[in-house]
Amino acid sequence: MTKLFDTNLKVLRVERGLTQEDLAAQVGVVRQTIAYLERGEYMPSLGLAHKLAQLFGQPIEQVFIFSQPEAKP
């Protein structure tokens, strides 16, 4: 699968001693969703991104890093 974005999700999760299953249960998704998110292979809904950001006390853009496409001259 193609990587869609960069993410700090795994770092934030591990820093707090959470497993993928723990995190999934806290935000109401399955563990596989967390795994795909950590690899940047699944685009979260705005609602899910917001839940995760709130859980970690971070702005969404600190959890998920979306790079801007380069402008063509």
Backbone torsions as a table, in degrees:
resi	resn	phi	psi	omega
1	MET	NA	150.0	-177.6
2	THR	-84.4	138.4	176.8
3	LYS	-75.1	125.8	-176.3
4	LEU	-95.8	-25.5	-175.8
5	PHE	-164.7	167.7	173.0
6	ASP	-94.4	157.0	-178.3
7	THR	-150.1	149.6	173.6
8	ASN	-103.5	12.0	-173.5
9	LEU	-57.9	-46.8	-177.9
10	LYS	-64.1	-43.4	179.3
11	VAL	-59.4	-47.5	-179.7
12	LEU	-62.7	-41.1	-179.5
13	ARG	-64.5	-48.4	-177.8
14	VAL	-66.1	-39.6	178.0
15	GLU	-56.9	-30.5	-178.6
16	ARG	-96.3	5.1	176.4
17	GLY	70.0	28.1	-179.5
18	LEU	-98.4	143.9	170.1
19	THR	-86.5	167.6	175.6
20	GLN	-59.9	-38.8	178.9
21	GLU	-64.5	-42.2	177.9
22	ASP	-58.7	-49.2	-177.9
23	LEU	-63.9	-43.4	179.3
24	ALA	-58.3	-44.9	-179.6
25	ALA	-63.3	-37.5	-178.3
26	GLN	-69.1	-27.3	-178.8
27	VAL	-110.2	1.8	173.1
28	GLY	79.6	35.9	175.8
29	VAL	-129.5	175.5	176.1
30	VAL	-88.4	160.5	-177.2
31	ARG	-57.1	-37.3	-178.4
32	GLN	-61.1	-33.7	177.5
33	THR	-62.3	-43.4	178.6
34	ILE	-62.9	-42.0	179.5
35	ALA	-60.8	-46.0	178.4
36	TYR	-63.5	-40.7	178.6
37	LEU	-62.7	-43.8	-178.8
38	GLU	-62.5	-30.1	178.0
39	ARG	-88.7	-3.7	-179.4
40	GLY	72.4	24.9	-176.0
41	GLU	-102.5	1.4	-179.3
42	TYR	-140.0	127.1	-179.7
43	MET	-83.6	116.6	-178.7
44	PRO	-72.4	152.5	170.9
45	SER	-68.5	162.2	178.1
46	LEU	-60.5	-39.5	179.4
47	GLY	-61.6	-45.0	179.5
48	LEU	-67.7	-43.1	177.9
49	ALA	-59.4	-40.5	179.6
50	HIS	-66.2	-43.9	178.2
51	LYS	-58.7	-46.3	-179.0
52	LEU	-64.9	-43.9	179.3
53	ALA	-61.8	-44.0	179.0
54	GLN	-63.2	-42.6	-179.8
55	LEU	-57.7	-39.4	-179.0
56	PHE	-91.9	-1.7	179.5
57	GLY	66.0	34.3	-177.1
58	GLN	-126.3	153.4	170.3
59	PRO	-66.9	151.8	-179.9
60	ILE	-52.1	-41.6	-176.3
61	GLU	-70.5	-8.8	173.0
62	GLN	-89.0	-21.4	178.7
63	VAL	-90.0	-44.8	-179.1
64	PHE	-118.1	124.8	-177.2
65	ILE	-109.8	108.3	179.1
66	PHE	-102.6	118.0	-179.9
67	SER	-85.7	146.4	178.3
68	GLN	-78.8	136.8	175.5
69	PRO	-63.3	143.5	-179.7
70	GLU	-69.3	136.2	178.4
71	ALA	-73.4	139.7	178.3
72	LYS	-92.5	134.1	-178.2
73	PRO	-66.7	NA	NA
